[in-house]
Amino acid sequence: MTAMLCSAEHQKGQSGAHDRITRPYPRFQKLDPIPWKPWVMEGVMYKLLSVNRRTGGFTCMLKVLPGVEAPVHHHLGAIEVMVLEGDICYEEADIGRPGDYMFEPAGDIHQPRTASGCVLFCVFEGPIAGLAPDGSVAGIVDYKVMLEMAERDGVLAEVHR
């Protein structure tokens, strides 16, 4: 049945709303050929998928090595996270595992960690600020920084803008 729904035969003879469909259709992007590259946090690699110039946000996949505890950081925009592999937590009573979803509102400050490592699908709705031990801002990552990293790492052509 799936093959029929995606076939040209299924789409023949339809009008009205179907006449307004945007063409060409967007294409699914194959992510396996995109190499993992070191991110701003030690022990974390990234694949940048898209950027949002309006909000400063970006969408990426993050691969975190086993035993990594992220530095304390501040989300200036909300973030949505889906766990694809492994585990991630802020406290032992609530561990994210494959298929789990989390919404973190703008303004959250925290320090996640992983025991076995993880792969995450992340939608950053705005920049993220790394905090120094004294609580001051050590650095900010937004879409511009992510584009610069992608260009440096030779993967800019794969990024939707």
DSSP file (Angstrom, degrees, kcal/mol; ACC not computed):
  #  RESIDUE AA STRUCTURE BP1 BP2  ACC     N-H-->O    O-->H-N    N-H-->O    O-->H-N    TCO  KAPPA ALPHA  PHI   PSI    X-CA   Y-CA   Z-CA
    1    1 A M     >        0   0    0      0, 0.0     4,-2.0     0, 0.0     5,-0.2   0.000 360.0 360.0 360.0 -37.9    0.0    0.0    0.0
    2    2 A T  H  >  +     0   0    0      1,-0.2     4,-1.5     2,-0.2     5,-0.1   0.910 360.0  53.9 -59.7 -42.6    2.8    2.4    0.8
    3    3 A A  H  4 S+     0   0    0      1,-0.2     4,-0.4     2,-0.2    -1,-0.2   0.895 108.0  50.3 -59.8 -39.8    4.2    2.1   -2.7
    4    4 A M  H >4 S+     0   0    0      1,-0.2     3,-1.2     2,-0.2     6,-0.4   0.906 106.6  54.5 -66.2 -40.5    0.9    3.0   -4.2
    5    5 A L  H 3< S+     0   0    0     -4,-2.0    -1,-0.2     1,-0.3    -2,-0.2   0.808 113.3  42.5 -63.7 -29.5    0.6    6.1   -2.0
    6    6 A C  T 3< S+     0   0    0     -4,-1.5    -1,-0.3    -5,-0.2    -2,-0.2   0.395  95.7 105.9 -95.9   2.6    3.9    7.4   -3.2
    7    7 A S  S <> S-     0   0    0     -3,-1.2     4,-0.8    -4,-0.4     3,-0.2  -0.424  76.7-125.0 -85.1 158.1    3.4    6.5   -6.9
    8    8 A A  H  > S+     0   0    0      1,-0.2     4,-0.8     2,-0.2     3,-0.4   0.824 110.6  63.9 -65.7 -32.3    2.6    8.9   -9.7
    9    9 A E  H >4 S+     0   0    0      1,-0.2     3,-0.7     2,-0.2    -1,-0.2   0.886  99.0  53.1 -59.9 -40.2   -0.5    6.8  -10.5
   10   10 A H  H 34 S+     0   0    0     -6,-0.4    -1,-0.2     1,-0.2    -2,-0.2   0.827 108.5  50.8 -63.0 -32.7   -1.9    7.7   -7.1
   11   11 A Q  H >< S+     0   0    0     -4,-0.8     3,-1.0    -3,-0.4    -1,-0.2   0.574  86.6 106.1 -87.0 -10.4   -1.4   11.5   -7.8
   12   12 A K  T << S+     0   0    0     -4,-0.8     3,-0.1    -3,-0.7    -3,-0.0  -0.389  80.9  18.0 -69.7 145.9   -3.1   11.5  -11.3
   13   13 A G  T 3  S+     0   0    0      1,-0.2     2,-0.3    -2,-0.1    -1,-0.2   0.539  90.4 127.0  77.1   7.0   -6.5   13.0  -11.6
   14   14 A Q    <   +     0   0    0     -3,-1.0    -1,-0.2     4,-0.1     2,-0.2  -0.754  29.4 162.9 -97.4 146.3   -6.4   15.0   -8.4
   15   15 A S    >   +     0   0    0     -2,-0.3     3,-1.6    -3,-0.1     2,-0.5  -0.662  37.0  49.0-141.7-163.7   -7.1   18.8   -8.4
   16   16 A G  G >> S+     0   0    0      1,-0.3     3,-0.9    -2,-0.2     4,-0.5  -0.502 123.8  14.0  68.1-117.0   -8.0   21.7   -6.1
   17   17 A A  G >4 S+     0   0    0     -2,-0.5     3,-1.5     1,-0.3    -1,-0.3   0.855 125.9  61.4 -60.0 -35.4   -5.6   21.6   -3.1
   18   18 A H  G X4 S+     0   0    0     -3,-1.6     3,-1.2     1,-0.3    -1,-0.3   0.812  95.2  61.7 -63.2 -29.0   -3.4   19.1   -5.0
   19   19 A D  G <4 S+     0   0    0     -3,-0.9    -1,-0.3     1,-0.2    -2,-0.2   0.708 101.2  54.8 -67.3 -18.9   -2.8   21.7   -7.7
   20   20 A R  G << S+     0   0    0     -3,-1.5    -1,-0.2    -4,-0.5    -2,-0.2   0.456  77.1 126.5 -94.7  -1.6   -1.2   24.0   -5.0
   21   21 A I    <   -     0   0    0     -3,-1.2     2,-0.2    -4,-0.3    -3,-0.0  -0.332  68.3-110.8 -60.8 134.0    1.3   21.5   -3.8
   22   22 A T        -     0   0    0     -2,-0.0    -1,-0.1     2,-0.0    -2,-0.1  -0.467  42.0-125.2 -66.9 130.0    4.9   22.9   -3.9
   23   23 A R  S    S+     0   0    0     -2,-0.2     2,-0.1     2,-0.1     0, 0.0  -0.961  83.7  38.7-126.7 147.6    7.1   21.3   -6.6
   24   24 A P  S    S-     0   0    0      0, 0.0    -1,-0.1     0, 0.0     3,-0.1   0.649  92.1-126.8 -71.6 158.5    9.6   19.9   -6.6
   25   25 A Y        -     0   0    0     -2,-0.1    -2,-0.1     1,-0.1    -4,-0.0  -0.320  30.1 -97.4 -64.4 150.9    9.1   18.1   -3.4
   26   26 A P        -     0   0    0      0, 0.0     2,-0.4     0, 0.0    -1,-0.1  -0.360  43.1-125.4 -62.0 154.7   11.8   18.4   -0.7
   27   27 A R        -     0   0    0     -3,-0.1     2,-0.2    -2,-0.0     0, 0.0  -0.831  15.4-112.7-107.1 142.5   14.2   15.5   -0.8
   28   28 A F        -     0   0    0     -2,-0.4     2,-0.5     1,-0.0    -1,-0.0  -0.536  34.0-133.4 -67.9 137.2   15.1   13.2    2.2
   29   29 A Q        -     0   0    0     -2,-0.2     2,-0.6   129,-0.0    -1,-0.0  -0.819   7.5-133.4 -97.4 130.4   18.7   13.8    3.1
   30   30 A K        -     0   0    0     -2,-0.5     4,-0.2     1,-0.2    -2,-0.0  -0.741  22.2-174.7 -82.1 118.9   20.9   10.7    3.7
   31   31 A L    >   +     0   0    0     -2,-0.6     3,-1.2     1,-0.2    -1,-0.2   0.722  65.8  78.1 -92.0 -23.4   22.7   11.4    7.0
   32   32 A D  T 3  S+     0   0    0      1,-0.3    -1,-0.2     3,-0.0    -2,-0.0   0.876  91.4  54.2 -57.0 -39.8   25.1    8.4    7.1
   33   33 A P  T 3  S+     0   0    0      0, 0.0    -1,-0.3     0, 0.0    -2,-0.1   0.727  87.5  92.7 -69.4 -17.8   27.6    9.9    4.6
   34   34 A I  S <  S-     0   0    0     -3,-1.2     2,-0.1    -4,-0.2   121,-0.1  -0.641  80.6-129.9 -76.5 123.0   27.9   13.1    6.6
   35   35 A P        -     0   0    0      0, 0.0     2,-0.3     0, 0.0    11,-0.1  -0.406  16.1-111.6 -74.7 148.1   30.9   12.6    8.9
   36   36 A W        -     0   0    0     -2,-0.1    11,-0.2    11,-0.1    26,-0.1  -0.614  38.5-165.6 -71.8 135.2   30.7   13.3   12.7
   37   37 A K  E     -A   46   0A   0      9,-1.9     9,-3.0    -2,-0.3   113,-0.0  -0.938  29.2 -90.8-125.6 148.5   32.9   16.4   13.5
   38   38 A P  E     -A   45   0A   0      0, 0.0     7,-0.3     0, 0.0     2,-0.1  -0.311  44.8-154.3 -59.6 135.1   34.1   17.6   16.9
   39   39 A W        -     0   0    0      5,-3.1     5,-0.2     2,-0.4     4,-0.1  -0.250  34.7 -85.6 -98.9-170.5   31.7   20.1   18.5
   40   40 A V  S    S+     0   0    0     -2,-0.1     2,-0.5     2,-0.1     5,-0.1   0.683 109.8  70.4 -74.9 -19.5   32.2   22.9   21.1
   41   41 A M  S >  S-     0   0    0      3,-0.1     3,-1.6     1,-0.0    -2,-0.4  -0.865  94.7-110.2-100.8 132.1   32.0   20.5   24.1
   42   42 A E  T 3  S+     0   0    0     -2,-0.5     3,-0.1     1,-0.3    -2,-0.1  -0.335 104.2  22.3 -59.5 135.0   34.8   18.0   24.6
   43   43 A G  T 3  S+     0   0    0      1,-0.2    22,-2.7    -4,-0.1     2,-0.4   0.578 103.7 105.7  84.0  10.1   33.6   14.5   23.9
   44   44 A V  E <   - B   0  64A   0     -3,-1.6    -5,-3.1    20,-0.2     2,-0.3  -0.982  47.0-170.1-126.9 134.5   30.8   15.6   21.7
   45   45 A M  E     -AB  38  63A   0     18,-2.6    18,-2.7    -2,-0.4     2,-0.3  -0.838  10.7-154.9-118.1 159.4   30.5   15.4   17.9
   46   46 A Y  E     -AB  37  62A   0     -9,-3.0    -9,-1.9    -2,-0.3     2,-0.4  -0.901  22.6-160.3-134.3 159.4   27.9   17.0   15.6
   47   47 A K  E     - B   0  61A   0     14,-1.8    14,-2.2    -2,-0.3     2,-0.5  -0.932  26.7-146.1-131.5 111.7   26.2   16.8   12.3
   48   48 A L  E     + B   0  60A   0     -2,-0.4    12,-0.2    12,-0.2     3,-0.1  -0.686  23.1 172.6 -82.1 125.3   24.6   20.2   11.4
   49   49 A L  E     -     0   0A   0     10,-2.7   111,-2.8    -2,-0.5     2,-0.3   0.831  58.7 -14.2-101.6 -42.9   21.4   19.7    9.5
   50   50 A S  E     -cB 160  59A   0      9,-1.7     9,-2.6   109,-0.2    -1,-0.4  -0.986  52.2-143.9-157.3 162.6   19.9   23.2    9.2
   51   51 A V  E     - B   0  58A   0    109,-1.9     2,-0.5    -2,-0.3     7,-0.3  -0.942   8.5-146.1-130.0 154.7   20.1   26.7   10.5
   52   52 A N  E  >> - B   0  57A   0      5,-2.7     4,-2.3    -2,-0.3     5,-0.6  -0.910   9.2-172.0-121.5 100.7   17.5   29.4   11.2
   53   53 A R  T  45S+     0   0    0     -2,-0.5    -1,-0.1     1,-0.2    91,-0.1   0.773  83.6  58.2 -63.8 -26.6   18.9   32.8   10.6
   54   54 A R  T  45S+     0   0    0      1,-0.2    -1,-0.2     2,-0.0    -2,-0.0   0.909 120.3  23.5 -72.2 -42.6   15.8   34.5   12.0
   55   55 A T  T  45S-     0   0    0     -3,-0.3    -2,-0.2     2,-0.1    -1,-0.2   0.625  99.8-121.0 -98.6 -15.6   16.0   32.9   15.5
   56   56 A G  T  <5S+     0   0    0     -4,-2.3    87,-1.2     1,-0.3    70,-0.2   0.499  71.9 130.5  83.8   3.8   19.7   32.1   15.7
   57   57 A G  E   < -B   52   0A   0     -5,-0.6    -5,-2.7    68,-0.3     2,-0.3  -0.224  37.5-168.1 -87.0 177.5   18.7   28.5   16.2
   58   58 A F  E     -BD  51 124A   0     66,-1.5    66,-3.0    -7,-0.3     2,-0.4  -0.983  18.5-130.3-160.2 158.4   19.9   25.3   14.4
   59   59 A T  E     +BD  50 123A   0     -9,-2.6   -10,-2.7    -2,-0.3    -9,-1.7  -0.966  40.4 147.3-117.2 132.5   19.0   21.6   14.1
   60   60 A C  E     -BD  48 122A   0     62,-2.5    62,-3.2    -2,-0.4     2,-0.4  -0.953  44.3-116.4-152.6 169.4   21.7   19.0   14.5
   61   61 A M  E     -BD  47 121A   0    -14,-2.2   -14,-1.8    -2,-0.3     2,-0.4  -0.939  28.9-158.1-108.2 139.6   22.5   15.6   15.7
   62   62 A L  E     -BD  46 120A   0     58,-2.3    58,-2.9    -2,-0.4     2,-0.6  -0.972   6.6-161.5-120.5 134.2   24.9   15.2   18.6
   63   63 A K  E     -BD  45 119A   0    -18,-2.7   -18,-2.6    -2,-0.4     2,-0.5  -0.966  13.0-165.7-114.8 116.8   27.0   12.1   19.4
   64   64 A V  E     -BD  44 118A   0     54,-3.2    54,-2.1    -2,-0.6   -20,-0.2  -0.890  16.3-127.8-110.3 128.7   28.2   12.1   23.0
   65   65 A L    >   -     0   0    0    -22,-2.7     3,-1.5    -2,-0.5    52,-0.4  -0.311  41.4 -81.1 -71.3 155.2   30.9    9.7   24.1
   66   66 A P  T 3  S+     0   0    0      0, 0.0    50,-0.2     0, 0.0    49,-0.2  -0.239 113.1  17.5 -56.4 141.2   30.4    7.5   27.2
   67   67 A G  T 3  S+     0   0    0     47,-1.0     2,-0.3    48,-0.3    48,-0.2   0.478  86.2 147.4  79.8   3.6   31.0    9.2   30.6
   68   68 A V    <   -     0   0    0     -3,-1.5    46,-2.0   -25,-0.1     2,-0.5  -0.544  29.9-167.2 -77.9 134.2   30.8   12.8   29.3
   69   69 A E  B     -G  113   0B   0     -2,-0.3    44,-0.2    44,-0.2     3,-0.1  -0.988  22.9-132.3-116.1 119.4   29.3   15.4   31.6
   70   70 A A        -     0   0    0     42,-2.5     3,-0.1    -2,-0.5   -27,-0.0  -0.279  25.4-101.9 -67.1 153.0   28.6   18.6   29.7
   71   71 A P        -     0   0    0      0, 0.0     2,-0.1     0, 0.0    39,-0.1  -0.363  52.5 -83.2 -65.1 157.0   29.7   21.9   31.0
   72   72 A V        +     0   0    0     59,-0.2    59,-2.4    39,-0.1     2,-0.3  -0.447  63.5 178.2 -60.5 132.3   27.0   24.0   32.7
   73   73 A H  E     -JK 110 130C   0     37,-2.2    37,-1.9    57,-0.2     2,-0.5  -0.958  27.1-135.7-143.5 160.8   25.2   25.9   29.9
   74   74 A H  E     -JK 109 129C   0     55,-3.0    55,-3.0    -2,-0.3     2,-0.8  -0.964  14.3-141.6-121.9 121.7   22.3   28.3   29.4
   75   75 A H  E     - K   0 128C   0     33,-2.9    32,-3.9    -2,-0.5    53,-0.2  -0.756  13.4-173.9 -85.4 111.7   19.7   27.8   26.7
   76   76 A L  S    S+     0   0    0     51,-1.8     2,-0.3    -2,-0.8    52,-0.2   0.702  79.7  28.2 -77.6 -20.4   18.8   31.3   25.4
   77   77 A G  S    S-     0   0    0     50,-1.0    49,-0.3    49,-0.3    30,-0.2  -0.887 103.7 -87.2-128.7 163.6   16.1   29.7   23.3
   78   78 A A        -     0   0    0     -2,-0.3    47,-3.3    47,-0.2     2,-0.4  -0.204  39.6-152.0 -64.5 162.3   14.2   26.5   23.9
   79   79 A I  E     -FE 104 124A   0     25,-2.3    25,-2.9    45,-0.2     2,-0.4  -0.999   6.7-155.6-137.9 141.3   15.6   23.2   22.8
   80   80 A E  E     -FE 103 123A   0     43,-2.0    43,-2.7    -2,-0.4     2,-0.4  -0.966  17.3-171.0-114.9 134.1   13.8   20.0   21.7
   81   81 A V  E     -FE 102 122A   0     21,-2.7    21,-2.5    -2,-0.4     2,-0.4  -0.980  13.4-171.7-130.0 134.1   15.7   16.7   22.1
   82   82 A M  E     -FE 101 121A   0     39,-2.3    39,-2.7    -2,-0.4     2,-0.5  -0.997  24.0-133.8-122.2 129.2   15.0   13.2   21.0
   83   83 A V  E     + E   0 120A   0     17,-2.6    16,-3.1    -2,-0.4    37,-0.2  -0.703  27.5 172.4 -81.8 121.7   17.2   10.4   22.1
   84   84 A L  E     +     0   0A   0     35,-3.0     2,-0.3    -2,-0.5    36,-0.2   0.776  67.6   4.3 -97.2 -35.1   18.2    8.1   19.2
   85   85 A E  E    S- E   0 119A   0     34,-1.6    34,-1.8    13,-0.1    -1,-0.4  -0.986 109.3  -0.8-147.1 151.9   20.7    5.9   21.0
   86   86 A G  E    S- E   0 118A   0     -2,-0.3     2,-0.3    32,-0.2    32,-0.3  -0.343  84.4 -60.8  78.2-146.8   22.1    5.5   24.5
   87   87 A D        -     0   0    0     30,-1.7     2,-0.3    10,-0.2    30,-0.2  -0.970  36.5-179.3-143.8 154.7   21.2    7.4   27.6
   88   88 A I  E     +H   96   0B   0      8,-1.5     8,-3.5    -2,-0.3     2,-0.3  -0.973  13.3 166.0-152.4 144.1   21.2   11.0   28.9
   89   89 A C  E     -HI  95 113B   0     24,-2.4    24,-2.3    -2,-0.3     6,-0.1  -0.983  38.0-158.7-154.2 164.4   20.1   12.5   32.2
   90   90 A Y  E    S+     0   0B   0      4,-0.7     2,-0.3     1,-0.5    -1,-0.1   0.557  95.9  13.2-111.0 -28.9   20.2   15.4   34.6
   91   91 A E  E >  S-H   94   0B   0      3,-0.6     3,-1.9    22,-0.1    -1,-0.5  -0.981  80.1-114.7-145.5 152.7   19.4   13.3   37.6
   92   92 A E  T 3  S+     0   0    0     -2,-0.3     3,-0.2     1,-0.3    -1,-0.0   0.720 110.2  64.9 -62.9 -22.4   19.4    9.5   38.1
   93   93 A A  T 3  S+     0   0    0      1,-0.2     2,-0.3    -3,-0.0    -1,-0.3   0.610 106.5  43.1 -76.6 -10.8   15.6    9.4   38.6
   94   94 A D  E <  S+H   91   0B   0     -3,-1.9    -4,-0.7     2,-0.0    -3,-0.6  -0.797  70.2 172.6-140.6  93.1   14.9   10.5   35.1
   95   95 A I  E     -H   89   0B   0     -2,-0.3     2,-0.4    -3,-0.2    -6,-0.2  -0.897  24.8-138.7-108.4 125.2   17.1    8.9   32.3
   96   96 A G  E     +H   88   0B   0     -8,-3.5    -8,-1.5    -2,-0.5     3,-0.1  -0.673  27.6 177.2 -81.6 133.1   16.3    9.5   28.7
   97   97 A R    >   -     0   0    0     -2,-0.4     3,-2.7   -10,-0.2   -14,-0.3  -0.787  45.1 -48.8-128.9 171.4   16.6    6.5   26.4
   98   98 A P  T 3  S+     0   0    0      0, 0.0   -14,-0.2     0, 0.0    -1,-0.1  -0.111 128.0  19.6 -48.2 130.1   16.0    5.8   22.7
   99   99 A G  T 3  S+     0   0    0    -16,-3.1     2,-0.2     1,-0.3   -15,-0.1   0.214  94.7 127.1  93.7 -12.8   12.6    7.1   21.6
  100  100 A D    <   -     0   0    0     -3,-2.7   -17,-2.6   -17,-0.2    -1,-0.3  -0.503  43.5-155.3 -80.7 149.1   12.4    9.5   24.6
  101  101 A Y  E     -F   82   0A   0    -19,-0.2     2,-0.4    -2,-0.2   -19,-0.2  -0.918   9.3-172.1-124.4 146.1   11.7   13.2   24.0
  102  102 A M  E     -F   81   0A   0    -21,-2.5   -21,-2.7    -2,-0.3     2,-0.5  -0.998  11.1-158.6-140.3 138.5   12.4   16.3   26.1
  103  103 A F  E     -F   80   0A   0     -2,-0.4   -23,-0.2   -23,-0.2    -2,-0.0  -0.976  10.1-168.6-111.7 124.9   11.5   20.0   25.8
  104  104 A E  E     -F   79   0A   0    -25,-2.9   -25,-2.3    -2,-0.5     3,-0.1  -0.966  20.1-132.4-113.1 119.1   13.7   22.4   27.6
  105  105 A P    >   -     0   0    0      0, 0.0     3,-1.8     0, 0.0   -30,-0.2  -0.260  33.5 -85.7 -69.5 156.6   12.3   25.9   27.8
  106  106 A A  T 3  S+     0   0    0      1,-0.2   -30,-0.2   -30,-0.1   -28,-0.2  -0.324 116.0  37.3 -55.8 140.0   14.3   29.0   27.0
  107  107 A G  T 3  S+     0   0    0    -32,-3.9    -1,-0.2     1,-0.3   -31,-0.1   0.208  79.8 141.8  99.9 -14.8   16.3   30.1   30.1
  108  108 A D    <   -     0   0    0     -3,-1.8   -33,-2.9   -33,-0.2     2,-0.4  -0.344  31.4-166.0 -62.8 138.8   17.1   26.6   31.4
  109  109 A I  E     +J   74   0C   0    -35,-0.2     2,-0.3    -3,-0.1   -35,-0.2  -0.998  28.3 131.2-124.6 126.6   20.5   26.2   32.9
  110  110 A H  E     -J   73   0C   0    -37,-1.9   -37,-2.2    -2,-0.4   -20,-0.0  -0.915  50.1-125.9-160.6-176.5   21.8   22.7   33.5
  111  111 A Q        -     0   0    0     -2,-0.3   -39,-0.1   -39,-0.2   -22,-0.0  -0.689  28.1-165.8-147.1  85.4   24.5   20.1   33.1
  112  112 A P        -     0   0    0      0, 0.0   -42,-2.5     0, 0.0     2,-0.3  -0.264   6.5-171.5 -72.6 161.8   23.5   16.8   31.4
  113  113 A R  B     -GI  69  89B   0    -24,-2.3   -24,-2.4   -44,-0.2     2,-0.4  -0.964  12.2-149.5-147.3 162.8   25.6   13.7   31.5
  114  114 A T        -     0   0    0    -46,-2.0   -47,-1.0    -2,-0.3   -26,-0.1  -1.000   6.8-165.5-137.4 138.1   25.6   10.2   29.9
  115  115 A A  S    S+     0   0    0     -2,-0.4   -48,-0.3   -49,-0.2    -1,-0.1   0.916  94.7  21.2 -84.5 -50.5   26.9    7.0   31.2
  116  116 A S  S    S-     0   0    0      1,-0.3    -1,-0.1   -50,-0.2     2,-0.1   0.407 114.2-104.7-101.5   2.0   27.0    4.9   28.0
  117  117 A G        -     0   0    0    -52,-0.4   -30,-1.7   -30,-0.2    -1,-0.3  -0.150  38.9-144.1  91.1 165.1   27.1    7.7   25.5
  118  118 A C  E     -DE  64  86A   0    -54,-2.1   -54,-3.2   -32,-0.3     2,-0.4  -0.992  15.4-135.7-161.0 161.9   24.2    8.8   23.3
  119  119 A V  E     -DE  63  85A   0    -34,-1.8   -35,-3.0    -2,-0.3   -34,-1.6  -1.000  31.5-170.7-123.1 127.9   23.1   10.1   19.9
  120  120 A L  E     -DE  62  83A   0    -58,-2.9   -58,-2.3    -2,-0.4     2,-0.6  -0.917  24.2-144.9-123.0 143.5   20.6   13.0   20.1
  121  121 A F  E     -DE  61  82A   0    -39,-2.7   -39,-2.3    -2,-0.4     2,-0.4  -0.956  34.4-172.2-101.0 121.4   18.4   14.8   17.5
  122  122 A C  E     -DE  60  81A   0    -62,-3.2   -62,-2.5    -2,-0.6     2,-0.6  -0.952  25.9-166.9-127.2 134.0   18.3   18.4   18.7
  123  123 A V  E     -DE  59  80A   0    -43,-2.7   -43,-2.0    -2,-0.4     2,-0.7  -0.932  13.7-163.8-115.9 104.4   16.3   21.5   17.6
  124  124 A F  E     -DE  58  79A   0    -66,-3.0   -66,-1.5    -2,-0.6   -45,-0.2  -0.796   5.1-165.2 -87.4 116.8   17.9   24.6   19.2
  125  125 A E  S    S-     0   0    0    -47,-3.3   -68,-0.3    -2,-0.7   -47,-0.2   0.388  72.6  -6.5 -85.9   5.3   15.3   27.4   18.9
  126  126 A G  S    S-     0   0    0    -48,-0.4   -49,-0.3   -49,-0.3   -68,-0.2  -0.950  99.3 -47.8-175.3-176.6   18.0   29.9   19.7
  127  127 A P        -     0   0    0      0, 0.0   -51,-1.8     0, 0.0   -50,-1.0  -0.113  42.6-140.0 -66.7 165.2   21.6   30.2   20.9
  128  128 A I  E     -KL  75 141C   0     13,-2.2    13,-3.1   -53,-0.2     2,-0.5  -0.988  10.9-150.0-126.3 136.9   23.2   28.3   23.7
  129  129 A A  E     -KL  74 140C   0    -55,-3.0   -55,-3.0    -2,-0.4     2,-0.3  -0.935   6.6-143.5-113.2 124.3   25.7   29.9   26.1
  130  130 A G  E     -KL  73 139C   0      9,-2.6     8,-3.1    -2,-0.5     9,-1.3  -0.680  21.7-141.3 -79.9 137.4   28.5   28.0   27.8
  131  131 A L  E     - L   0 137C   0    -59,-2.4     6,-0.2    -2,-0.3   -59,-0.2  -0.837   3.5-133.5-106.5 139.5   29.1   29.2   31.4
  132  132 A A    >   -     0   0    0      4,-3.3     3,-2.5    -2,-0.4     6,-0.0  -0.360  39.4 -95.9 -76.1 164.2   32.5   29.5   33.1
  133  133 A P  T 3  S+     0   0    0      0, 0.0    -1,-0.1     0, 0.0    -2,-0.0   0.799 126.9  55.6 -53.9 -30.0   32.9   28.1   36.6
  134  134 A D  T 3  S-     0   0    0      2,-0.1     3,-0.1     1,-0.0    -3,-0.0   0.464 122.2-106.4 -83.5   0.6   32.2   31.6   38.1
  135  135 A G  S <  S+     0   0    0     -3,-2.5     2,-0.1     1,-0.3     3,-0.0   0.329  78.5 129.6  93.9  -6.9   28.9   31.8   36.2
  136  136 A S  S    S-     0   0    0      1,-0.1    -4,-3.3    -5,-0.1     2,-0.5  -0.367  71.6 -90.1 -76.2 161.9   30.0   34.2   33.6
  137  137 A V  E     -L  131   0C   0     -6,-0.2    -6,-0.2     1,-0.2     3,-0.1  -0.613  38.8-178.4 -75.8 121.9   29.4   33.5   29.9
  138  138 A A  E     -     0   0C   0     -8,-3.1     2,-0.3    -2,-0.5    -7,-0.2   0.717  65.6 -25.4 -90.9 -25.6   32.4   31.7   28.4
  139  139 A G  E     -L  130   0C   0     -9,-1.3    -9,-2.6     2,-0.0     2,-0.4  -0.928  53.7-131.0 179.7 157.2   31.0   31.5   24.9
  140  140 A I  E     -L  129   0C   0     -2,-0.3     2,-0.5   -11,-0.2   -11,-0.2  -0.982  11.2-159.0-125.8 134.6   27.8   31.5   22.8
  141  141 A V  E     +L  128   0C   0    -13,-3.1   -13,-2.2    -2,-0.4     2,-0.2  -0.961  26.9 151.1-113.2 120.1   26.9   29.1   20.0
  142  142 A D     >  -     0   0    0     -2,-0.5     4,-2.3   -15,-0.2     5,-0.2  -0.661  63.9 -75.4-130.3-171.0   24.3   30.3   17.5
  143  143 A Y  H  > S+     0   0    0    -87,-1.2     4,-2.5     1,-0.2     5,-0.2   0.847 128.3  55.7 -61.1 -33.7   23.6   29.5   13.8
  144  144 A K  H  > S+     0   0    0      2,-0.2     4,-2.4     1,-0.2    -1,-0.2   0.933 109.0  46.0 -65.2 -44.7   26.6   31.7   12.7
  145  145 A V  H  > S+     0   0    0      1,-0.2     4,-2.5     2,-0.2    -1,-0.2   0.912 112.7  51.3 -62.2 -42.5   29.0   29.8   14.8
  146  146 A M  H  X S+     0   0    0     -4,-2.3     4,-2.5     1,-0.2    -2,-0.2   0.901 109.9  48.9 -63.9 -40.4   27.5   26.5   13.6
  147  147 A L  H  X S+     0   0    0     -4,-2.5     4,-2.4     2,-0.2    -1,-0.2   0.905 110.6  51.2 -64.7 -40.3   27.9   27.6    9.9
  148  148 A E  H  X S+     0   0    0     -4,-2.4     4,-2.6     2,-0.2    -2,-0.2   0.911 111.4  48.0 -61.6 -42.2   31.5   28.6   10.6
  149  149 A M  H  X S+     0   0    0     -4,-2.5     4,-2.5     2,-0.2    -2,-0.2   0.923 110.9  50.5 -64.3 -43.7   32.2   25.2   12.1
  150  150 A A  H  <>S+     0   0    0     -4,-2.5     5,-2.7     2,-0.2     6,-0.8   0.891 111.9  47.8 -62.3 -39.6   30.5   23.4    9.2
  151  151 A E  H ><5S+     0   0    0     -4,-2.4     3,-1.2     4,-0.2    -1,-0.2   0.938 112.5  48.7 -65.6 -45.9   32.6   25.4    6.7
  152  152 A R  H 3<5S+     0   0    0     -4,-2.6    -2,-0.2     1,-0.2    -1,-0.2   0.875 113.6  47.8 -57.9 -39.0   35.8   24.7    8.7
  153  153 A D  T 3<5S-     0   0    0     -4,-2.5    -1,-0.2    -5,-0.2    -2,-0.2   0.415 113.5-116.5 -88.8   1.5   34.9   21.0    8.8
  154  154 A G  T < 5S+     0   0    0     -3,-1.2    -3,-0.2    -4,-0.4    -4,-0.1   0.751  89.3 102.6  74.8  24.0   34.1   20.7    5.1
  155  155 A V    > < +     0   0    0     -5,-2.7     3,-1.4    -6,-0.2     4,-0.3   0.204  37.0 110.6-122.0  15.1   30.4   19.9    5.6
  156  156 A L  G >  S+     0   0    0     -6,-0.8     3,-1.8     1,-0.3    -5,-0.1   0.840  70.5  64.5 -60.5 -35.5   28.7   23.2    4.8
  157  157 A A  G 3  S+     0   0    0      1,-0.3    -1,-0.3    -7,-0.2    -2,-0.1   0.729  97.7  57.2 -62.6 -21.1   27.2   22.0    1.5
  158  158 A E  G <  S+     0   0    0     -3,-1.4     2,-0.4    -8,-0.1    -1,-0.3   0.553  86.5  99.7 -85.0  -8.3   25.1   19.5    3.5
  159  159 A V    <   -     0   0    0     -3,-1.8     2,-0.4    -4,-0.3  -109,-0.2  -0.662  69.2-135.8 -90.1 129.1   23.4   22.2    5.7
  160  160 A H  B      c   50   0A   0   -111,-2.8  -109,-1.9    -2,-0.4    -2,-0.1  -0.688 360.0 360.0 -80.8 130.4   19.9   23.5    4.8
  161  161 A R              0   0    0     -2,-0.4  -108,-0.2  -111,-0.2    -1,-0.1   0.341 360.0 360.0-128.5 360.0   19.8   27.3    5.0
